[in-house]
Amino acid sequence: QVQLVESGGGLVQPGGSLRLSCAASGRIARINVMGWYRQAPGKQRELVATITSGGDTNYADSVKGRFTISNDNAKSTVYLQMNSLDSEDSAVYYCNARTTYLNYWGQGTQVSVSS
């Protein structure tokens, strides 16, 4: 089992920045990919960014150039630095960890962008 705990969400003004953190525990050696997804009210959950255990990253087109995913293997933590936020980024952000056979989710953290 893998446990994921997110932190760092909140309310920010348009153009502002936030950094999300996701701390993994449990069978972390089996994790191949970690990432962030988000879900806005009335919309489906969508990919934001992923990072492999080797450090390869992937981003949704809507966040390229604004968001950066990174990891600290020593702390078993993945980060999402979000810059130039706008109202379209408002959503619940979920941390995800994938092993060969299983998919794990965090509890989600709310990001609200509003003036």
C-alpha positions, 0 to 999 in steps of 0.5 A: 500500500501507498499513502499520499498526503497533499498540502499547499492548496489555498486561495490566491489572486490571479497571477499568483503562485502556489506550491503543492506538496505530496508526501508518499509513504508505505511501499514507495519503492514500487512507485513508477510514476507520480503526478497531479490531477485536478477536478473542477466542479462539473468537470472530469478529473484531468491530468495536470503533470506527471513525473517518472521515477527516472525524472521524465516529466509530462504536462497538460498543454494548459499548464505548460510553461506555468507549472513545474513538477519535481520530486525529492526522492530523499523525502519521497515527496513530489511538488507542483509549482504553479505560477501565473494562476488564473481562474481556470486553474481553480479545482481540487488537486489530487496527488497520484502514484502508480505502481505496476498494478495499482493506482493510488490517490491522495485526499485532494487539496483545494486551489481557488484562484480569485480576486 
